[in-house]
Every structure is written in C-alpha cells, then in structure tokens.
Amino acid sequence: MAEEKKMSFEEAMERLESIVQRLEEGEVPLEEALQQYQKGVELSKYCHDTLKHAEKQMTKLMTDEGEKEFSLSEEESL
C-alpha cells in the first residue's frame, strides 16, 4: 500500500483500469486473479481517498474565499 502513496492519482487510475481489463478478460489464473483483485481494491481506496482529500481542499478554499460550500452528492462522486 505504501507504493500507492508514491504514485499520482492518474497513475493509480491507469493501474486500476489495467487490472480491471485483465480480470474482465477472464484469462488470469485464480491465484493471480485474487492478488490482482486485492491490488485493485487497494488502488480503488487510494483513488477514493485522494478524491475526498481534493474535495476537502476545494471546500476549504471556496469557504475561505467567501464562496458557498462545495459539495458532491454520493451519486455524483461515483
């Protein structure tokens, strides 16, 4: 998981998309599929956390500037 902390959001998304594509193809042996799935879950969490952090930063910036509070509904954030 420390490896994800060093990569950018875009790099993590690319890796996640690659994992999803490989798993959807169905040609991955079971053990490798489980490892890839676990890695995908970790990358997904990293990306989600990164987006949440960015949302908090935007909210703070907009609030500090006297703008109305920025908010994404759960539906929009998916």
Protein Blocks (a to p, Z undefined) as FASTA:
>chain_A
ZZmmmpcfklmmmmmmmmmmmmmnopacfklmmmmmmmmmmmmmmmmmmmmmmmmmmmmm
mmmnopacddddfklmZZ
